[in-house]
Amino acid sequence: MVPPDPGGGLMRADPLTEPVEGLDEALAAVDAFDEVLVVGLLRPRPSQAAGLTRLADAVAGTPLAARAAEAAEKAAAGSAGEEHLVALAAARAALLGSVHDALRARVQEATGRSLAEETFPQRSGQQGANLLAAARTWLSDLARCGWQGIDHEVVSSAAQVVSAMLPDPALRRLAMLLDGFSAELAASCPGASLERVPVRRWADLWSRAMLLTVPGAIEAPSVGTVDGRLLPLGVDVQEHATAVQAQVHAVLEPGDGAPPRLVRAAVSAPKPDTVVGAGLWQLLRPHMALLTALGEGRAMQLTDMPVTAEGDLLWSDEHAGVGDAADAFATARVVLPTAVDAASAPLDRHPTGIAVPVFLEGYAVEKDGEGLTFGVAGHVLAVDTDRAPAAGPLTPEAVAASSACIGLLRWDAGAFTLQPLAVEKTVRKKAVALHAGGWAGGTTDKAGVKAEKAATAAVAVLRERAGRLLRK
C-alpha cells in the first residue's frame, strides 16, 4: 500500500528526518576505531586502547563479542596477529551493517515498498589461499604503521600481490580494490606530511579489503535468470579520469506474473582524459543496448537475462530486445510503488551503499547558500545536484524549476539526500522531462553534439596509435 503524504508524491519524508535510535552511538564507535588506524597499532597509546575497547563494547552481546574483545585486548597490547585484525574489521563492518539496516528500514517505511527476501548462499572455499594470505599480511602491515606512518616502501609491497591476483577472475575483485587503495596511499606518501587524512574512507577500504581476504568471501555471487519487461527509471553516471560507469536503475515486470522488482544494470569502460561530457556515451553505448533504449524512452524485453540475488543484471545484449515506448515518469507513478526493493549482500551493507529509487512530486523547492532542498509535507530533504553528470541535460537549474523528480535516496554526512535522475518541469504549460541519461542514445543538443564530435576524434586517434603499437 502506498503511504499517503500530500505534497510528497509517492513517498513520505517524516521517517527520513526522525532520529534513529542507536545510530549515533554505533557511528561513534566506528569513528573511535578509525582514529586508531590513523596512528597505527605498532605502539598503541592509551587513547587507542580506549578506541579499541569502544569498538569491542559496541558488539557485546553479538556472536562477535568474544573475538572482538580478545582482538581489542591484543591490539591494545601491541601483539595483535592477523586473525585479530580480521576480527576488528568484522566488528567495524557489523556496526556499519547495523546502521545500513536501520536506515534501509526507514527507507522502506518512507516508500511503503517491501524488501526482497535474502537468498545469499553460505560461503566456503580456499581458492587462492596463499594470495589471500599475502594480501592480509600487507593490510596488517598498514594497520600497524597507521596512515601517518605509511611510506612508499610499505605501500609498494601491494604491487606484487595485485599482479599475482589479476590473472585469476575469482580474485580480481580484491585485486582491483587493493590496486586502487595502494595507488591512493602512494599518492599521499609520506603519511607523516599529510595535512588531512581521509579517515573514514581509508578505514572503509582497509576493513573491506581485510574481510575479502577471508577464504570464501569473494566467491562468485549466486546468479539466476529472469524474463520480462524492463522499464528504465534513470541512470547514475560515475566518472573518473581514466574510467566511466553508467548504472541504469529500472523496474522489471517478470514474465511469470510475479510482483515487479527493482534491478540495476551497469556498464563500465576505460577512457582517456580528453573524452568528457556527452562523449562518454560513445564509449559506453557499444557495450549496452539498454543505454540507447534509455535515451529513446523505450522499454526492453529480457529473455534469460542473468541476475544476481542483489538485483544486478549481468547485462548481455543477446538476452535483450528493444520494446515499446516507456515513459519513466509513468513507470515511477504507476509501477514503482508496487516494486520489491533488492536486498544487499552481507559485505555490501554499508550506509554509503544505499541508493534507492524514489519518486516525488508537489514539493516546495528552496535554494540557499548551502544548496537545494525539497520541502515534502513539512519536512526538508537535501538535494545533491553535484552528482548530475555533464553528459546530460539535467542541470541544477532544471532541478530547481521542477515539480516532479525521480531520484536515488542516499545517506551522506549524517542525513538522507536525494540524487536526481530525472525531473519534470513545466514549459509553456506543458510538462517536459529532463533525464541525466537523456543523451545516452544520442543528442541534437549543440553542446552534446560538439562533445560527441570531439570524442570521436580523440577515440579515433587513440585507436590508431594502439593499432600502430600492436603492429610493431
Beta strands, then each sheet from edge to edge (+ up, - down):
strand 1: 223-239
strand 2: 243-254
strand 3: 261-270
strand 4: 298-308
strand 5: 312-313
strand 6: 320-325
strand 7: 356-361
strand 8: 364-368
strand 9: 371-376
strand 10: 379-383
strand 11: 404-412
strand 12: 415-427
strand 13: 430-435
sheet 1: 5+ 3+ 2- 1+ 4- 6+
sheet 2: 7+ 11- 12+ 10+ 9- 8+
sheet 3: 7+ 11- 12+ 13-
end
